[in-house]
Structures are given as C-alpha cells and as structure tokens.
Amino acid sequence: MYSSSHTDTEEEWDGFCSALKECWRRIPTKLIRRLIMSMPRRIAACKKAQGWQTNTDHTRNFWPKNKSFILYSG
C-alpha cells in the first residue's frame, strides 16, 4: 500500500513530465532544424579549440527573441 506522500510525489512527477513534454512540443521546428544543421560547424569549432571555449558571437542571432515557447503556461 502506498502512503499519501508517495501518491503526492507520483502526481507531482506526472505533472512535471506533462509540463516538460508540452515545453518540448512548443519548440519551433525551424529552431530544431537550425540547431541540427549547425552541429557540423559547432563540432569543428570544438575540435579547433581543442575542447576549450569557442567563439560564441555567431549565436547572438541564433535564438528567437521571443523565447516564450520555452515557458510552460500551465
């Protein structure tokens, strides 16, 4: 038999999982494609920097200005 605290924890976990899935669904497909297409360049930059910090100037305009898709409005 489960205690009420276990049931509460399970419900909280279910709520967390639902919120997380909703956040993932809200990420624009265009952004996902841009991230995927940028991976060869990013990996090459990491190799060139031998694992050290890479130049991040190119990322300033990468992310959308409106990041509300990340927030959960449950």
DSSP file (Angstrom, degrees, kcal/mol; ACC not computed):
  #  RESIDUE AA STRUCTURE BP1 BP2  ACC     N-H-->O    O-->H-N    N-H-->O    O-->H-N    TCO  KAPPA ALPHA  PHI   PSI    X-CA   Y-CA   Z-CA
    1    1 A M              0   0    0      0, 0.0     2,-0.3     0, 0.0     0, 0.0   0.000 360.0 360.0 360.0 138.7    0.0    0.0    0.0
    2    2 A Y        -     0   0    0      1,-0.1     2,-0.1     2,-0.0     0, 0.0  -0.659 360.0-127.8 -90.5 142.9    1.3    3.5   -0.9
    3    3 A S     >  -     0   0    0     -2,-0.3     4,-1.9     1,-0.1     3,-0.2  -0.407  28.1-109.1 -79.3 164.9    1.4    6.3    1.6
    4    4 A S  H  > S+     0   0    0      1,-0.2     4,-2.7     2,-0.2     5,-0.2   0.841 119.6  57.9 -65.7 -31.6   -0.2    9.7    0.7
    5    5 A S  H  > S+     0   0    0      2,-0.2     4,-2.3     1,-0.2    -1,-0.2   0.877 105.7  50.0 -66.6 -34.9    3.2   11.2    0.4
    6    6 A H  H  > S+     0   0    0     -3,-0.2     4,-2.5     2,-0.2    -2,-0.2   0.919 111.4  48.4 -66.4 -42.7    4.1    8.6   -2.3
    7    7 A T  H  X S+     0   0    0     -4,-1.9     4,-2.4     2,-0.2    -2,-0.2   0.914 111.8  49.5 -63.4 -43.2    0.9    9.4   -4.1
    8    8 A D  H  X S+     0   0    0     -4,-2.7     4,-2.5     2,-0.2    -1,-0.2   0.920 111.6  48.8 -61.4 -43.8    1.6   13.1   -3.9
    9    9 A T  H  X S+     0   0    0     -4,-2.3     4,-2.5     1,-0.2    -2,-0.2   0.901 110.9  50.5 -63.0 -41.3    5.1   12.6   -5.2
   10   10 A E  H  X S+     0   0    0     -4,-2.5     4,-2.4     2,-0.2    -1,-0.2   0.905 111.0  48.5 -64.1 -41.6    3.8   10.5   -8.1
   11   11 A E  H  X S+     0   0    0     -4,-2.4     4,-2.4     2,-0.2    -2,-0.2   0.898 111.3  50.0 -65.5 -40.3    1.3   13.1   -9.0
   12   12 A E  H  X S+     0   0    0     -4,-2.5     4,-2.5     2,-0.2    -2,-0.2   0.907 110.9  49.7 -63.2 -41.5    4.0   15.8   -8.9
   13   13 A W  H  X S+     0   0    0     -4,-2.5     4,-2.7     2,-0.2    -2,-0.2   0.916 110.5  49.8 -63.6 -43.1    6.2   13.7  -11.1
   14   14 A D  H  X S+     0   0    0     -4,-2.4     4,-2.4     1,-0.2    -2,-0.2   0.911 111.7  48.9 -61.5 -42.0    3.4   13.2  -13.6
   15   15 A G  H  X S+     0   0    0     -4,-2.4     4,-2.4     2,-0.2    -2,-0.2   0.903 111.1  50.1 -63.7 -41.2    2.7   16.9  -13.7
   16   16 A F  H  X S+     0   0    0     -4,-2.5     4,-2.6     2,-0.2    -2,-0.2   0.932 110.9  48.9 -61.6 -46.6    6.4   17.6  -14.2
   17   17 A C  H  X S+     0   0    0     -4,-2.7     4,-2.4     1,-0.2    -2,-0.2   0.901 111.4  49.7 -62.1 -41.7    6.5   15.1  -17.1
   18   18 A S  H  X S+     0   0    0     -4,-2.4     4,-2.1     2,-0.2    -1,-0.2   0.921 112.2  47.7 -62.9 -44.2    3.4   16.6  -18.7
   19   19 A A  H  X S+     0   0    0     -4,-2.4     4,-2.2     2,-0.2    -2,-0.2   0.904 111.6  50.6 -63.8 -41.5    4.9   20.1  -18.4
   20   20 A L  H  X S+     0   0    0     -4,-2.6     4,-2.2     1,-0.2    -2,-0.2   0.915 109.8  49.7 -63.4 -43.8    8.2   19.0  -19.9
   21   21 A K  H  X S+     0   0    0     -4,-2.4     4,-2.2     1,-0.2    -1,-0.2   0.895 110.1  51.4 -61.9 -40.2    6.5   17.3  -22.8
   22   22 A E  H  X S+     0   0    0     -4,-2.1     4,-1.5     2,-0.2    -1,-0.2   0.908 108.5  51.4 -64.3 -41.5    4.5   20.5  -23.5
   23   23 A C  H  X S+     0   0    0     -4,-2.2     4,-0.6     1,-0.2     3,-0.3   0.920 109.6  49.6 -61.0 -43.5    7.6   22.6  -23.5
   24   24 A W  H >< S+     0   0    0     -4,-2.2     3,-1.0     1,-0.2    -1,-0.2   0.894 108.6  53.5 -62.7 -39.3    9.3   20.2  -26.0
   25   25 A R  H 3< S+     0   0    0     -4,-2.2    -1,-0.2     1,-0.2    -2,-0.2   0.800 104.2  57.3 -65.1 -27.8    6.2   20.4  -28.2
   26   26 A R  H 3< S+     0   0    0     -4,-1.5    -1,-0.2    -3,-0.3    -2,-0.2   0.604  77.3 106.7 -81.7 -11.5    6.4   24.2  -28.2
   27   27 A I  S << S-     0   0    0     -3,-1.0     5,-0.0    -4,-0.6    -3,-0.0  -0.556  81.8-113.6 -68.9 123.3   10.0   24.4  -29.6
   28   28 A P     >  -     0   0    0      0, 0.0     4,-1.8     0, 0.0     3,-0.4  -0.299  11.3-133.0 -62.0 138.9    9.6   25.6  -33.2
   29   29 A T  H  > S+     0   0    0      1,-0.2     4,-2.6     2,-0.2     5,-0.2   0.859 106.7  60.0 -58.0 -37.4   10.6   23.0  -35.8
   30   30 A K  H  > S+     0   0    0      1,-0.2     4,-2.2     2,-0.2    -1,-0.2   0.894 104.6  48.8 -60.5 -40.2   12.6   25.7  -37.6
   31   31 A L  H  > S+     0   0    0     -3,-0.4     4,-2.4     2,-0.2    -1,-0.2   0.911 110.0  51.0 -66.2 -42.8   14.8   26.2  -34.5
   32   32 A I  H  X S+     0   0    0     -4,-1.8     4,-2.4     1,-0.2    -2,-0.2   0.921 110.8  48.9 -60.9 -43.9   15.4   22.4  -34.2
   33   33 A R  H  X S+     0   0    0     -4,-2.6     4,-2.9     1,-0.2    -1,-0.2   0.909 110.2  51.1 -62.6 -42.0   16.4   22.2  -37.8
   34   34 A R  H  X S+     0   0    0     -4,-2.2     4,-1.4     1,-0.2    -1,-0.2   0.902 110.7  48.9 -62.9 -40.5   18.8   25.2  -37.4
   35   35 A L  H  X S+     0   0    0     -4,-2.4     4,-0.6     2,-0.2    -2,-0.2   0.925 113.0  46.8 -64.6 -43.7   20.4   23.5  -34.4
   36   36 A I  H >< S+     0   0    0     -4,-2.4     3,-1.1     1,-0.2    -2,-0.2   0.928 112.5  49.5 -63.1 -45.2   20.8   20.2  -36.2
   37   37 A M  H 3< S+     0   0    0     -4,-2.9     4,-0.4     1,-0.3    -1,-0.2   0.752 108.2  55.0 -67.9 -22.8   22.2   21.9  -39.3
   38   38 A S  H 3X S+     0   0    0     -4,-1.4     4,-2.4    -5,-0.2    -1,-0.3   0.580  83.1  89.9 -85.6  -9.3   24.7   23.9  -37.2
   39   39 A M  H <X S+     0   0    0     -3,-1.1     4,-3.0    -4,-0.6     5,-0.3   0.888  81.9  52.9 -60.6 -43.6   26.2   20.8  -35.5
   40   40 A P  H  > S+     0   0    0      0, 0.0     4,-2.3     0, 0.0    -1,-0.2   0.927 113.2  45.6 -57.9 -42.0   29.0   20.1  -38.0
   41   41 A R  H  > S+     0   0    0     -4,-0.4     4,-2.1     2,-0.2    -2,-0.2   0.902 114.1  48.6 -65.5 -41.2   30.2   23.7  -37.7
   42   42 A R  H  X S+     0   0    0     -4,-2.4     4,-2.1     2,-0.2    -1,-0.2   0.901 111.6  48.6 -66.8 -41.2   29.9   23.6  -33.9
   43   43 A I  H  X S+     0   0    0     -4,-3.0     4,-2.5     2,-0.2    -1,-0.2   0.913 110.8  51.1 -65.1 -41.9   31.8   20.3  -33.7
   44   44 A A  H  X S+     0   0    0     -4,-2.3     4,-2.6    -5,-0.3    -1,-0.2   0.895 109.4  51.1 -61.6 -39.4   34.5   21.6  -36.0
   45   45 A A  H  X S+     0   0    0     -4,-2.1     4,-2.1     2,-0.2    -1,-0.2   0.892 109.6  50.1 -65.4 -39.1   34.9   24.7  -33.7
   46   46 A C  H  <>S+     0   0    0     -4,-2.1     5,-2.7     2,-0.2     6,-0.3   0.915 112.2  47.3 -64.3 -43.0   35.2   22.4  -30.6
   47   47 A K  H ><5S+     0   0    0     -4,-2.5     3,-1.3     1,-0.2    -2,-0.2   0.927 111.8  50.1 -63.6 -44.3   37.9   20.4  -32.4
   48   48 A K  H 3<5S+     0   0    0     -4,-2.6    -1,-0.2     1,-0.3    -2,-0.2   0.874 112.6  46.7 -62.3 -37.1   39.7   23.5  -33.5
   49   49 A A  T ><5S-     0   0    0     -4,-2.1     3,-1.9    -5,-0.2    -1,-0.3   0.403 110.5-125.8 -84.7   3.2   39.6   24.9  -29.9
   50   50 A Q  T < 5S-     0   0    0     -3,-1.3    -3,-0.2     1,-0.3    -2,-0.1   0.865  73.7 -48.0  52.5  41.0   40.8   21.5  -28.6
   51   51 A G  T 3 <S+     0   0    0     -5,-2.7    -1,-0.3     1,-0.3    -4,-0.1   0.370 114.9 118.0  86.7  -5.7   37.8   21.4  -26.3
   52   52 A W  S <  S-     0   0    0     -3,-1.9    -1,-0.3    -6,-0.3    -3,-0.2  -0.212  78.3 -54.8 -84.2-178.5   38.3   24.9  -24.9
   53   53 A Q        -     0   0    0     -3,-0.1     2,-0.2     1,-0.1    -1,-0.2  -0.231  56.6-149.0 -58.6 141.6   35.8   27.8  -25.3
   54   54 A T        -     0   0    0     -3,-0.1     2,-0.4     1,-0.0    -1,-0.1  -0.657  31.6 -81.9-107.8 167.7   34.7   28.6  -28.8
   55   55 A N        -     0   0    0     -2,-0.2     3,-0.2     1,-0.1    -1,-0.0  -0.562  40.6-176.3 -70.1 123.3   33.7   31.9  -30.3
   56   56 A T    >   +     0   0    0     -2,-0.4     3,-1.7     1,-0.2     4,-0.3   0.310  54.5 102.6-106.1   8.2   30.0   32.5  -29.4
   57   57 A D  G >  S+     0   0    0      1,-0.3     3,-1.3     2,-0.2     4,-0.3   0.851  76.8  60.3 -58.8 -34.1   29.5   35.7  -31.4
   58   58 A H  G 3  S+     0   0    0      1,-0.2     3,-0.4    -3,-0.2    -1,-0.3   0.639  95.2  63.8 -70.2 -12.7   27.6   33.8  -34.1
   59   59 A T  G X> S+     0   0    0     -3,-1.7     3,-1.2     1,-0.2     4,-0.9   0.549  74.6  90.6 -89.4  -6.3   25.0   32.7  -31.6
   60   60 A R  T <4 S+     0   0    0     -3,-1.3    -1,-0.2    -4,-0.3     3,-0.1   0.887  99.3  30.5 -57.7 -40.6   23.6   36.1  -30.8
   61   61 A N  T 34 S+     0   0    0     -3,-0.4    -1,-0.3    -4,-0.3    -2,-0.1   0.270 100.9  87.3-101.3  11.0   21.0   36.0  -33.6
   62   62 A F  T <4 S+     0   0    0     -3,-1.2    -2,-0.2     2,-0.1    -1,-0.1   0.927  78.2  62.8 -76.7 -45.8   20.5   32.2  -33.5
   63   63 A W  S  < S-     0   0    0     -4,-0.9     4,-0.1    -3,-0.1   -32,-0.0  -0.564  95.1-104.1 -83.8 143.7   17.8   32.1  -30.8
   64   64 A P        -     0   0    0      0, 0.0    -1,-0.1     0, 0.0    -2,-0.1  -0.328  21.2-129.4 -62.9 146.8   14.5   33.7  -31.3
   65   65 A K  S    S+     0   0    0      1,-0.2     2,-1.0    -4,-0.1    -2,-0.0   0.868 101.3  62.9 -65.2 -35.6   13.9   37.0  -29.5
   66   66 A N        +     0   0    0      1,-0.1     3,-0.5     2,-0.0    -1,-0.2  -0.802  61.4 171.8 -93.0 101.5   10.6   35.7  -28.2
   67   67 A K    >   +     0   0    0     -2,-1.0     3,-1.9     1,-0.2     4,-0.5   0.121  41.3 116.1 -96.3  21.0   11.6   32.7  -26.0
   68   68 A S  G >   +     0   0    0      1,-0.3     3,-0.7     2,-0.2    -1,-0.2   0.711  59.3  76.2 -66.0 -18.0    8.1   32.2  -24.6
   69   69 A F  G 3  S+     0   0    0     -3,-0.5    -1,-0.3     1,-0.2   -43,-0.2   0.748  91.7  56.4 -63.3 -20.1    7.9   28.8  -26.3
   70   70 A I  G <  S+     0   0    0     -3,-1.9    -1,-0.2   -44,-0.1    -2,-0.2   0.794  91.7  86.3 -79.9 -29.5   10.1   27.5  -23.5
   71   71 A L  S <  S-     0   0    0     -3,-0.7     2,-0.6    -4,-0.5   -45,-0.0  -0.465  73.8-135.3 -79.1 142.5    7.8   28.6  -20.7
   72   72 A Y        -     0   0    0     -2,-0.2    -2,-0.1     1,-0.1    -1,-0.1  -0.849  14.1-170.7 -95.9 125.3    5.0   26.5  -19.5
   73   73 A S              0   0    0     -2,-0.6    -1,-0.1     1,-0.2    -2,-0.0   0.033 360.0 360.0-105.8  27.4    1.8   28.4  -19.0
   74   74 A G              0   0    0    -55,-0.0    -1,-0.2     0, 0.0    -2,-0.0   0.471 360.0 360.0 -35.4 360.0    0.0   25.5  -17.3
